[in-house]
Amino acid sequence: MSRPQPLVILPTLWFWSQIRRTEPRLHVFTTFLWSLLFVPLSLIAFTFVQPLWVQAIAVSATAFLSAGIVEKALRTLILRRRRALARGDDTEH
């Protein structure tokens, strides 16, 4: 959490490797959450974009940005949890 997320929404490799190493169950959950975002967005890209090379770029960008969206949500939850623990409020989960 010491490094900011670049351009607010781009994913960072160190964040994902840290989660994979420290919280394997959370990594499985975030992979599932990422796939829930990625599959519909890639289907939209395949439906509305015609040339194959543009589809490949659109799906790659979708995968990259959906991982960034999940990372942003996780960062928000982690920071909220840390603030609650710092205040001594253990009721927030």
ZAGUGU-991976 format. One record per residue (C-alpha): residue in one letter; x, y, z. Coordinates in Angstrom, 3 decimals. Layout:
BEGIN
NODE code       px       py       pz
NODE    A        X        Y        Z
...
REM end
This chain:
BEGIN
NODE code       px       py       pz
NODE    M    0.000    0.000    0.000
NODE    S    3.029    2.266    0.095
NODE    R    3.043    2.599   -3.690
NODE    P    0.149    4.427   -5.325
NODE    Q   -1.830    2.902   -8.144
NODE    P   -0.662    4.526  -11.408
NODE    L   -3.213    6.710  -13.188
NODE    V   -5.831    5.760  -10.559
NODE    I   -7.019    2.632  -12.396
NODE    L   -3.995    0.786  -13.811
NODE    P   -3.039   -2.437  -12.017
NODE    T    0.354   -2.909  -10.403
NODE    L    2.284   -6.167  -10.519
NODE    W    3.729   -5.822   -6.991
NODE    F    0.233   -5.499   -5.476
NODE    W   -0.957   -8.764   -7.022
NODE    S    2.230  -10.643   -6.153
NODE    Q    1.968   -9.391   -2.549
NODE    I   -1.617  -10.623   -2.260
NODE    R   -0.709  -13.970   -3.805
NODE    R    2.137  -14.421   -1.335
NODE    T    0.474  -13.179    1.848
NODE    E   -3.203  -14.068    1.391
NODE    P   -3.726  -17.057   -0.917
NODE    R   -7.468  -17.252   -0.171
NODE    L   -7.899  -13.583   -1.014
NODE    H   -6.008  -14.179   -4.247
NODE    V   -8.503  -16.893   -5.240
NODE    F  -11.407  -14.567   -4.418
NODE    T   -9.936  -11.663   -6.383
NODE    T   -9.266  -13.916   -9.363
NODE    F  -12.931  -14.917   -9.307
NODE    L  -14.012  -11.281   -8.941
NODE    W  -11.717  -10.262  -11.793
NODE    S  -13.218  -12.925  -14.047
NODE    L  -16.716  -11.659  -13.243
NODE    L  -15.674   -8.266  -14.590
NODE    F  -13.545   -9.516  -17.459
NODE    V  -15.948  -11.970  -19.113
NODE    P  -18.854   -9.545  -19.722
NODE    L  -16.546   -6.754  -20.829
NODE    S  -14.728   -9.036  -23.273
NODE    L  -18.032  -10.308  -24.678
NODE    I  -19.038   -6.711  -25.327
NODE    A  -15.709   -6.123  -27.054
NODE    F  -16.197   -9.213  -29.240
NODE    T  -19.750   -8.168  -30.125
NODE    F  -19.246   -4.543  -31.070
NODE    V  -15.719   -4.492  -32.482
NODE    Q  -15.294   -5.974  -35.947
NODE    P  -11.658   -6.326  -37.109
NODE    L   -9.918   -9.183  -35.353
NODE    W   -6.810   -7.169  -34.454
NODE    V   -8.969   -4.468  -32.843
NODE    Q  -10.821   -7.183  -30.908
NODE    A   -7.510   -8.480  -29.582
NODE    I   -6.495   -4.999  -28.447
NODE    A   -9.930   -4.371  -26.895
NODE    V   -9.934   -7.665  -24.981
NODE    S   -6.362   -7.111  -23.770
NODE    A   -7.236   -3.612  -22.592
NODE    T  -10.372   -4.984  -20.940
NODE    A   -8.354   -7.581  -19.040
NODE    F   -5.832   -4.977  -17.941
NODE    L   -8.406   -2.385  -16.861
NODE    S  -10.682   -4.879  -15.101
NODE    A   -7.707   -6.013  -12.997
NODE    G   -7.122   -2.336  -12.186
NODE    I  -10.742   -1.877  -11.136
NODE    V  -10.566   -4.874   -8.805
NODE    E   -7.265   -3.591   -7.393
NODE    K   -8.783   -0.165   -6.736
NODE    A  -11.697   -1.750   -4.871
NODE    L   -9.344   -3.920   -2.808
NODE    R   -7.126   -0.963   -1.949
NODE    T  -10.180    0.950   -0.738
NODE    L  -11.306   -1.957    1.440
NODE    I   -7.809   -2.510    2.842
NODE    L   -7.371    1.170    3.714
NODE    R  -10.816    1.301    5.322
NODE    R   -9.983   -1.773    7.408
NODE    R   -6.611   -0.352    8.483
NODE    R   -8.206    2.938    9.542
NODE    A  -10.830    1.082   11.577
NODE    L   -8.162   -0.992   13.300
NODE    A   -6.084    2.128   14.008
NODE    R   -9.091    3.737   15.688
NODE    G   -9.616    0.593   17.735
NODE    D  -12.914   -0.152   16.042
NODE    D  -12.900   -3.898   15.434
NODE    T  -16.561   -4.122   14.345
NODE    E  -15.935   -3.393   10.641
NODE    H  -15.185   -6.538    8.628
REM end
